């Protein structure tokens, strides 16, 4: 389970909520950058970072922690 901040790391800003997830990567809809779900790192050749948050599920409840 992964949780990322809803902020595009690209120069135009915006959100990533409309991104497409494929495997362990989210495709940023604004800049067309690839963002790793596990750590929020933008993949090469682009550079940047999105805050990632720890997630755990306990008895069906989802808990998202602080980075």
C-alpha positions, 0 to 999 in steps of 0.5 A: 500500500502506498500513499502520495501527496497530491502534488505534481513535482513538475515545474507547472505544479498541479495535482497527481490525482488524475494520474495513471497507475501501472505496476509500481509507477504513477504517471503524472498527468501534468508533466508526463513524468513517472513517479515511484509509488514506494518512495515518491521519487521521480524516475530518470531522466526527470528529477523531483520528489513527492512526499510519501506516507506510510500506510497500514490496514488494521481490521479493515481501517486504513491508517496513513502516517506522517512522512 
